[in-house]
């Protein structure tokens, strides 16, 4: 059995299909959620480095992101994304999983853990927004970039790269880690004027209201709050404050890394996730709901 084989799948979740990438065939499922402006591509060096004989890693493109569907009337807010992730888990016959999320993905993971605790075995929140918020400072900065480069983007001259480029570059510890070619790869799903409008719609869908009915105090999963030492938007104080609000959560810092730890320190992150994913049989069994039709 080739444990390093990468499988691409389409997972129906109601409003559309999610694109998923599966690595390994282990007993413990890890669900990997990217952040705003990125995709499953973020996990390309992390997932293969996991102990794939013990875990199965599922990297998901959130609805409207990456290669997942973009339903015209789709809800791309955090609450809807958490529901889609749970539906995808049901379709993949995953009862409980360790959920790992970066910035926007951390908000989705946190909401899922707070509202559907029986589905979350472990939780790793990387560069999460401040306690009680969903729109972090990165999205505030995105709004400024969108306003400054509106003409270029609307005319398709630079497209989404004009908006995402500075955000992605500031997301890593060293600018050389995010060259123009890599920015173009992340911006590729948002090519042309239609892609730019869709990216703006994704940003507009993220509202702080999605944090109102998902208090961290409800979380029962073993939780790690993880911050890159040079994260430009998630301060050490805010990350520590969030960890303190989650029962028994741990807070750690990754040195020489920015917000995008999977880009800056993929091997270190893979080692940490390997440690954080205990055998799934240590948890009580979960009855799966009926997959959505």
C-alpha positions as CSV (number, residue, x, y, z in Angstrom):
1,X,0.0,0.0,0.0
2,X,1.4,3.4,-1.0
3,X,0.8,5.5,2.1
4,X,2.0,8.7,0.3
5,X,-0.5,8.4,-2.5
6,X,-2.6,11.5,-2.9
7,X,-6.2,11.0,-3.8
8,X,-8.4,13.9,-5.1
9,X,-12.1,13.6,-4.4
10,X,-15.4,15.6,-4.8
11,X,-17.5,15.5,-1.6
12,X,-21.2,16.6,-1.9
13,X,-22.3,18.9,0.9
14,X,-25.7,20.1,-0.2
15,X,-25.1,23.5,-1.8
16,X,-22.2,22.1,-3.9
17,X,-19.2,19.8,-3.8
18,X,-16.0,20.3,-1.8
19,X,-12.7,19.4,-3.3
20,X,-10.7,17.1,-0.9
21,X,-7.2,15.6,-1.0
22,X,-6.6,12.5,1.0
23,X,-3.2,11.3,2.3
24,X,-2.6,8.0,4.1
25,X,-4.9,5.3,5.4
26,X,-4.4,5.4,9.2
27,X,-7.1,5.1,11.8
28,X,-7.0,8.7,13.1
29,X,-8.5,11.3,10.7
30,X,-7.1,14.8,10.5
31,X,-9.1,17.4,8.7
32,X,-6.9,20.3,7.4
33,X,-8.6,23.6,6.7
34,X,-6.8,26.4,4.9
35,X,-7.3,30.1,5.6
36,X,-8.5,33.1,3.6
37,X,-6.8,33.5,0.2
38,X,-5.3,30.0,0.3
39,X,-6.5,26.5,-0.5
40,X,-5.5,22.8,0.0
41,X,-2.3,23.7,-1.7
42,X,-1.2,25.1,1.6
43,X,-0.9,21.6,3.0
44,X,1.3,20.1,0.2
45,X,4.4,19.8,2.4
46,X,2.7,19.1,5.7
47,X,0.3,16.2,4.9
48,X,2.9,13.9,3.3
49,X,5.2,14.4,6.3
50,X,2.6,13.0,8.7
51,X,2.7,9.4,10.0
52,X,0.4,8.2,7.3
53,X,0.3,4.7,8.6
54,X,-1.4,6.0,11.8
55,X,-3.4,9.0,10.4
56,X,-5.4,9.8,7.4
57,X,-5.2,13.5,6.4
58,X,-8.0,15.1,4.6
59,X,-7.3,18.6,3.2
60,X,-10.5,20.4,2.2
61,X,-11.1,23.4,0.0
62,X,-13.8,25.4,1.8
63,X,-16.9,26.1,-0.2
64,X,-16.2,28.8,-2.7
65,X,-12.4,28.4,-2.3
66,X,-9.8,26.6,-4.3
67,X,-11.3,23.8,-6.5
68,X,-14.6,23.6,-4.5
69,X,-17.9,24.7,-6.0
70,X,-19.0,28.3,-6.1
71,X,-22.9,28.1,-5.9
72,X,-24.4,31.3,-7.1
73,X,-26.6,31.6,-3.9
74,X,-24.0,30.0,-1.6
75,X,-23.4,31.1,2.0
76,X,-19.7,31.4,2.5
77,X,-19.8,32.6,6.1
78,X,-18.1,30.7,8.9
79,X,-21.3,29.1,10.3
80,X,-22.2,27.7,6.8
81,X,-18.6,26.6,6.2
82,X,-18.6,24.7,9.5
83,X,-21.8,23.0,8.5
84,X,-20.3,22.0,5.1
85,X,-17.2,20.6,6.8
86,X,-19.4,18.5,9.1
87,X,-21.4,17.3,6.1
88,X,-18.2,16.4,4.3
89,X,-17.1,14.4,7.4
90,X,-20.4,12.5,7.3
91,X,-20.1,11.8,3.6
92,X,-16.5,10.5,4.2
93,X,-17.7,8.3,7.1
94,X,-15.6,10.3,9.6
95,X,-17.3,10.2,13.1
96,X,-14.7,12.2,15.0
97,X,-11.5,13.9,13.8
98,X,-8.8,16.2,14.8
99,X,-9.5,19.5,13.0
100,X,-6.6,21.8,12.1
101,X,-7.4,25.3,10.8
102,X,-5.4,28.3,9.8
103,X,-6.9,31.9,10.3
104,X,-10.3,31.5,8.6
105,X,-10.0,27.8,8.8
106,X,-9.3,28.2,12.6
107,X,-12.6,30.1,12.9
108,X,-14.4,27.3,11.1
109,X,-12.8,24.7,13.2
110,X,-13.5,26.5,16.4
111,X,-17.2,26.9,15.5
112,X,-17.5,23.3,14.7
113,X,-15.9,22.3,18.0
114,X,-18.2,24.6,19.9
115,X,-21.4,23.7,18.2
116,X,-20.8,20.0,17.4
117,X,-18.4,18.8,20.1
118,X,-19.2,15.1,19.4
119,X,-17.5,15.4,16.0
120,X,-14.2,16.9,17.2
121,X,-11.6,14.7,18.9
122,X,-8.8,17.3,18.8
123,X,-8.5,20.9,17.7
124,X,-5.5,22.9,16.5
125,X,-6.0,26.6,15.9
126,X,-3.2,28.3,13.9
127,X,-3.1,32.1,13.9
128,X,-6.8,32.4,14.9
129,X,-8.6,35.8,15.1
130,X,-9.1,37.4,18.5
131,X,-11.5,36.0,21.0
132,X,-15.1,36.8,20.1
133,X,-14.3,37.8,16.6
134,X,-14.2,36.2,13.2
135,X,-12.9,39.1,11.0
136,X,-9.3,39.4,12.1
137,X,-6.8,42.1,11.2
138,X,-5.8,40.3,8.1
139,X,-9.3,40.9,6.6
140,X,-9.1,44.5,7.6
141,X,-5.9,44.8,5.7
142,X,-7.4,42.9,2.8
143,X,-10.2,45.6,2.7
144,X,-7.5,48.3,2.4
145,X,-5.7,46.5,-0.3
146,X,-8.9,45.9,-2.3
147,X,-9.7,49.6,-2.1
148,X,-6.2,50.7,-3.1
149,X,-6.1,48.3,-6.1
150,X,-9.7,48.3,-7.2
151,X,-9.0,49.7,-10.6
152,X,-6.3,47.2,-11.5
153,X,-8.4,44.3,-10.2
154,X,-11.7,45.3,-11.9
155,X,-9.9,45.7,-15.2
156,X,-8.3,42.3,-14.8
157,X,-4.8,43.9,-15.2
158,X,-3.3,42.2,-12.1
159,X,-6.4,40.4,-10.9
160,X,-6.6,38.9,-7.4
161,X,-2.8,38.9,-7.1
162,X,-2.9,42.6,-6.5
163,X,-5.1,42.0,-3.5
164,X,-3.7,38.7,-2.2
165,X,0.0,39.3,-2.9
166,X,0.8,41.7,-0.1
167,X,-1.4,39.6,2.3
168,X,0.4,36.4,1.4
169,X,3.8,38.0,1.6
170,X,3.1,39.4,5.1
171,X,1.8,36.0,6.1
172,X,5.3,34.5,6.0
173,X,8.4,35.3,8.1
174,X,10.6,36.0,5.1
175,X,9.4,37.5,1.8
176,X,11.6,35.1,-0.2
177,X,9.3,32.3,1.1
178,X,6.4,33.8,-0.9
179,X,7.8,34.5,-4.4
180,X,5.6,35.9,-7.2
181,X,5.2,32.4,-8.7
182,X,3.7,31.1,-5.4
183,X,1.4,34.1,-5.1
184,X,0.2,33.4,-8.7
185,X,-0.5,29.8,-7.7
186,X,-2.7,30.9,-4.7
187,X,-4.4,33.6,-6.8
188,X,-5.2,31.3,-9.7
189,X,-8.7,30.3,-8.6
190,X,-9.7,34.0,-8.7
191,X,-8.5,34.8,-12.2
192,X,-10.3,37.5,-14.2
193,X,-12.9,40.1,-13.1
194,X,-15.4,37.4,-12.1
195,X,-12.7,35.8,-9.9
196,X,-12.0,39.1,-8.2
197,X,-15.6,39.7,-7.5
198,X,-15.9,36.2,-6.1
199,X,-12.9,36.8,-3.8
200,X,-14.6,40.0,-2.6
201,X,-17.8,38.1,-1.9
202,X,-15.8,35.6,0.1
203,X,-14.3,38.4,2.2
204,X,-17.7,40.1,2.7
205,X,-19.3,36.8,3.9
206,X,-17.0,36.7,7.0
207,X,-18.7,38.5,9.8
208,X,-18.1,38.7,13.5
209,X,-21.7,37.6,14.1
210,X,-20.7,34.0,13.5
211,X,-18.8,34.1,16.8
212,X,-21.9,35.0,18.9
213,X,-23.4,31.5,19.4
214,X,-20.1,29.5,19.5
215,X,-18.4,30.4,22.7
216,X,-15.0,28.8,23.2
217,X,-16.0,27.7,26.7
218,X,-18.3,25.0,25.1
219,X,-15.3,23.3,23.5
220,X,-14.6,19.8,25.0
221,X,-11.9,18.7,22.5
222,X,-8.2,18.6,23.4
223,X,-7.1,22.0,22.0
224,X,-3.9,23.6,20.9
225,X,-3.6,27.3,20.0
226,X,-0.6,27.8,17.7
227,X,1.0,31.1,16.7
228,X,3.9,31.8,14.5
229,X,6.4,33.9,16.3
230,X,6.3,36.5,13.6
231,X,2.5,36.4,12.9
232,X,1.7,39.9,11.8
233,X,-2.0,39.7,12.8
234,X,-2.3,37.3,15.7
235,X,-0.5,38.7,18.7
236,X,0.9,36.5,21.5
237,X,-1.5,38.2,24.0
238,X,-4.6,37.5,21.8
239,X,-3.6,33.9,21.2
240,X,-3.0,33.4,24.9
241,X,-6.3,35.0,25.7
242,X,-8.2,32.6,23.3
243,X,-6.4,29.6,24.8
244,X,-7.4,30.7,28.3
245,X,-11.0,30.8,27.2
246,X,-11.0,27.2,26.0
247,X,-11.1,24.6,28.8
248,X,-7.6,23.0,29.3
249,X,-6.3,24.4,26.0
250,X,-2.5,24.8,25.4
251,X,-0.8,27.7,23.7
252,X,2.5,27.3,21.8
253,X,4.7,29.4,19.6
254,X,6.5,28.3,16.5
255,X,9.8,30.2,16.1
256,X,10.8,31.8,12.8
257,X,7.3,31.5,11.3
258,X,4.6,33.9,10.4
259,X,0.8,33.3,10.0
260,X,1.3,30.7,7.3
261,X,3.2,28.1,9.4
262,X,2.6,25.4,6.7
263,X,4.7,27.5,4.4
264,X,7.4,28.6,6.9
265,X,7.8,25.4,8.9
266,X,6.0,22.5,7.3
267,X,8.3,19.8,8.9
268,X,7.9,21.3,12.4
269,X,4.2,21.5,12.0
270,X,3.9,18.0,10.7
271,X,5.9,16.7,13.8
272,X,3.7,18.7,16.1
273,X,0.4,17.4,14.5
274,X,1.8,13.9,14.7
275,X,2.2,14.4,18.5
276,X,-1.2,16.0,18.8
277,X,-3.2,13.2,17.1
278,X,-3.7,10.4,19.7
279,X,-5.3,7.1,18.7
280,X,-8.9,7.7,17.7
281,X,-10.0,4.6,19.6
282,X,-9.2,6.4,22.8
283,X,-12.5,8.3,22.3
284,X,-16.0,6.9,22.8
285,X,-17.7,5.8,19.5
286,X,-19.9,8.3,17.6
287,X,-23.0,7.5,15.7
288,X,-22.8,9.1,12.3
289,X,-25.8,11.1,11.1
290,X,-27.4,10.2,7.7
291,X,-25.4,11.8,4.9
292,X,-27.2,14.7,3.2
293,X,-28.9,14.0,0.0
